[in-house]
Amino acid sequence: MPAYVMQEMTWPDVRDALRDARVAIVPVGSHEQHGPHLALSTDIASSEVFAKRLAEEVHPRGLLAPPLPYGVSVHHMPFPGTLTLQPETFEAVLMDVAESFREHGIRRVFVVNGHGGNQHALGIASMKMRRDLGIRMAYTLWPMVGGLAAAEHAKGRRVGHACIFETSLMMHLRPDLVRKDQLSEGEMQPPIYGDAPMGGIEGFAYWDELTANGAFEGAPEARPEIGEKITQAALQSIVAFVKRFADVPVDEQSGPGR
């Protein structure tokens, strides 16, 4: 059994691994709609596979924690099957997991995130961990890290959800969760605010206001080779970061002003 996958280890295994481990690697994602062709578990399934590869690359400096399968998915609730946590619940779970790791001597947490809707909550959790617990937390929306490596395949399409990129990633990482006979082009809705300029402006929208079938564009042209290209580019960059992160000093005390 791998000496870095906590779900497959005994407590004596973890005790021994803690002699060298410095970083807890925590995969997070969501359970939400991904159009007609990707499973509801897409975000956490891909993050779990990627996080395991990351843990293998940084072993023995990292320990892979069990995945958190639920995320902040309020915007996908119009589609059946979506399950969501409140942002505060998501943050609280991460804080509790991080505090548990601190009890075992690990004070660096790296979150491998597969769901864009978690990003704001992760930013707040990162601040709270350092301020309140003296724990350093870094996080990544990992497909975005490798996305530039496959930018030529986007061809001006809207990407980011059940699109050519995410579908390609799943074809590479978890092909069993792809309905290849139902690959669908996104049924994009007219812009909510018409031709109003939106540069630098953000707001909440339910996903069915953006796309009628829950998907963005390009899935019929998805290929596992594109997903592999994105994955390898992301892995190379993130492995380099985590190896450095493992040696970044932690605070001697927590609280405002430390």
N, C-alpha and C positions, 0 to 999 in steps of 0.2 A: 504494500500500500504506500502511496506517496506520503512523505513525511511533512507535508505542508497543507493537506486538505483536512480540515478539522472534523468534518462530518464522518470521515473514514478512520479517525484516530481514536485511541484510548486516552484517558487522562495521563497515564505515564508517558505515552508518546508525546503529548503536548508539553508535559513537564520537560522532557529532554529537548524538544524543539525550541523551547523558550531560552535555552542557553545562547542561541545565536539569533533568534528572531527579534526584529526591531520594529516591524511594520505589520499591522493587521490590514489585510486586503478584504474589503467588504463589497460584494456585488449587490447592486440595487437596480430595480427596474419598475415594472408595473404589470397589472393584469387588465388589459384594455383592448378595445377593438383595433384591428390593423387591416381594415378593408376586407374584401371578400376572399383574399388569398393568403393571408398570414394568420397564424394562431394568436389567440389572446395573450399567450405567455411570451410573445416575441421578445419584448424588451429585457425581461429577466433571463430568459433562456440564452440569448446572445451574450449578455453580460457575464453570466456564470461561466460559459465556455471561455470567453476572453480572459476573465479574471483567473481562471485555472491556468491558462497558458502563461499569464503574467507571473503568477506565483511560482510556476515551474522555473521560469527564467531568473527570478531573483532569489530562489532558494539558496541558502537557508535563512536569508534575511527577512522573509515574509511568511506569514501564516494566512491561509485562505479561510475566511469565516463563512458560515452558511449564508445563502442568499436571502435577501429581503424581497419577497415576491410581489408586494403591494407598494404602490407609490401614489403620488398626487395626480389623479386622473379625472378630476371633476369635469374638465372640458370634454371628456369623451363619454360622459354618462348618457347622452341621448342614444347611444348605441348599446343594445342588449349585450350582457356579459361583462361589461366593464365594472370593475370593483375599485373603489378609491379609499384612500386615507385622507383625513384632513391634514394640512401642512403641519399643524402643531403635533399631531400624532406621529407623523413620519419623523419629525425632528426628535421627538421624545424617545422613540425606539432607537434611533441612532445614538442618542446621548447615553441611553442605558447600556447599549452594546459597547460603546467606547469606555464607559466607566468600568464595565466588567473586564475589559482588556487591561485597563489601568491596574486593577487589582492583581493581575497576573504579571505586571511589569512592562506592558507594552503601552507606550504613550505617543505613538504615531499611528494614525488611521488613514488609509488611502481607499477612497470610495470609487469603485468602477460603476458608473451610472450609464444605463441604456435608455433612459427616458427623459426627454427635454423638460417635461413638466415638473421634474424633481429639482431642477437646478436652483431655483430661488430658495427653496427650503434647505438645500445643501449649503448654500452660502451662509444662511443664518446659523445652521448647525455648526459650521466650521468656526464661526466667531464665538459661539457659546462654548464649544468644547475648549477652546484655548482660554477664554476668559474665566470660565467657571470650573474647569477640570484640569487645566494645565496640559491639555492634550493637543498636539498638532494634528489637524485634519486637512488633507488635500483631496480634491475630487476632480473627476473628468467625465464629460460626456464623450465617451471614448470613440464612437464612430466619427465624430466631428474632427478628431485629431488626425485620422487617416483619410478624411474625405477629399483633401486636395489631390491625393495620389490618383484619384479616379475622376477628377473634375471634368475631363473631356467627355465623359459618358453622360453628363447631365444634359448637355445640348439645350440649355436654356429652360429646361423643365423645372417645375417647382418640386424640390426634394425635401425630405425630412420626416416623412411618415408613410410607411407602406409603399414607398416609391422605388425607383430603379436601384438606389443605393441600399436601402434597408432590405429589400427583397433579395438583392444579390448577396448581402451579408448572410441572410438566413439560408440561402442556397448553399453557401460555403460552410457555415457553422452548424446549422440544424436543418438540413433539407427535409427531415421528417415532418417539420412544422409548416411546410410550404405546400399550398394547394396549386400545383402546377397547371392543373386543368381549369383553374379559375383566375389566372393572372389578369388583373383588371387595371385599366387606365383610370386615373383619378377623375371623378366627375366634379370638377371644380365649380364652385358657386360664384356668382358675380361678386365683386368686391363689396364688402359690407358698407363702406363709406364712399362708394362711387369713385370719383377721380380725385378725392381729397388727398393732398400730399401726406404721406405717412412716415417719411424719413425721420428716425429718432423718436417716433411716437409708438407707444405700446398700450395694449388694453386687453381685457379678457374677452374671449369669444368661445362659444360652444363649437365643437368640431363640425357639426352638421351645417353650421353657417359657412364653413369654408369648403367642404366637399360632401356631396350627397351620399357617396358610398364609403366614406371614411378614409379613402386613400388619396395620396398625391400622385404624381405623374411618372410614367416610364416603366412600370412593373413588367409589362409584356416583353421588354427588351432586357430584363435582368439576366445576369449570368453569374455562376459561382466564381468565375475568374475575376470579376469586378470585386466581389466580396472579399476574395483572398487578397487582392491588391490593397484594399482599404484596411483589412485586418493587419497585414504585415507592416504597413506604414505606421499604423497606430501603435502596434506592439513595440517596434523599434524605438519610437520616441518615448513611450510611457515607461518602458523598462529602464531607459537611461535616467528618467526622472526619479523613479522609485529607488533606484540604487543610491542616488544622491540624497533623497529624502530620508533614507534609513539612518543617515549620519548627521542630519540637521539637529542642533541642540534643542532640547525641550526646556520649558521654563522651570526654574527652581520652585516658583510659587505661582498660583493663579490669582485672578482677581484684577479689577481695574488698576492700571498702573503697575501691576505685578510687584 
